[in-house]
């Protein structure tokens, strides 16, 4: 029977979810109010796509934090994949949209990690109880 107290890593996923969620809201506000008038429509659409992925995966990290005490190692691996995937994918998208350094080479790796994170969440539900 799982403990009512979350594992230390489970807490880490929830802390990272809070940071990711807060930064997603900050990027959304920046896209809506701070930089929208300085970006091309294509760049603004790219920025908004990054914000959407950022927000969804902040919620995914929160879910992993809740699920990890039951889901075990695979759930923790999902948290790691989501965290690194968020940094690589969203970082590359934001940099592209905002005219920063070209980190687009990292986007496919980040996206693959985000997909892997979802597969690991599903696999963690199939492991023996």
N, C-alpha and C positions, 0 to 999 in steps of 0.2 A: 504494500500500500504506500503511495507516495506521501512524502512529508508535506505538512502544510506550509513549511518554510521553504522558499525557493532556493535552489542551488545557487552558489555564487555566480556561475556563468549565466544562469537564467536572469539574475538581476542585471548583469552586464548587458544582456540583449534588451532589457527594458530601458536601461539608462541610454543605450545607443538609439533605441526607438524614440525616446523623448528628444534627444539631440537632433536626430534625423527629421522628426516631425516639425520641430521648431525651425530648423533651417529650411525645410520645404515651404513652410508658411512665409518665412522671410524672403525666400526667392520668389514666391508667388506675388508678394507685395511689391517687390522690386520690379518684377515683370509688369505689373499692373500700373504702378505709379512712378517708379524711378527711371526705368530705362526704355519704356515702351515707345516714347516719342523719338528715341535716338536709334532704334533698330529698324531694319527692313522688315516687312511683313514675314518674310521667310525666316529670318533670325528670331523674330518674336514667336513664331510658331514652333521653332526648334526649342527655344527656351521653355515654352509652355509644356512641350512634350517631356522635357527633362523634369520639370516641376511635378508633372503627373506621375512619372515613374518614381520620383523621389518620395512623394507622399504615399503612394501605394506600398512601397517597400519599407517605409517607416512603420506602417501598420503591420506589415508582415513580420518585421522584427519584434514588434510588441506581441504578436501572436506566438512567435517562437519563444519569447520569454515566459509566457504563460504555459505553453505546451512542453517546454524542455524538461521539467521534472518527470514527466510521463514519457516523453518521446526519446529521452536518452541521448546517446552520442550522435545519432543521425539528426536529431533536432538541433543540437549544438553545432553540428557541421553546417546545417542550413543557416543558422545565425551568422556563422563566419562567412558563408558564401554571400548572404544578403549584404553584410557589412562591406566586404571588399567590392562586391559587385556594384553597390551604390556609389562608392567613391570613384571607381573606375568609369562606370557608365555615365552617371550623372555629371561627374567632374568633366569628362570629355565633352558631353553635350553642352554644358554650361560654357565651357571655354570656347567651343565653336560658335555658339550663339552670341557670346559677348565679345568676340573678336580677340580672344586671348591666344596663348600658344596653341599650336595644333596638337592636341592629344587624342585625335580621333583614332589612332592606332589602338588605344586602350578600350574604346567603346565595345568592340566585339567580345573582348575578354570579360568585361564587366557584365555585358548582357548575358553571356553564357553562364556566368556565375549566378546571376539572378534566376535564370531558368533552372540551373542546378539546385539552387536553394529551394525552389518550389517542389522539385522532384524529391529532394531529401525530406521535406516536410511530409509529403505523401508516404515515402518509404518508412519514415519514423512511426507512422500510424499502423503500419503492417507488421512491425517487429513484435516479437512475442511479449505478452504482458507479464 
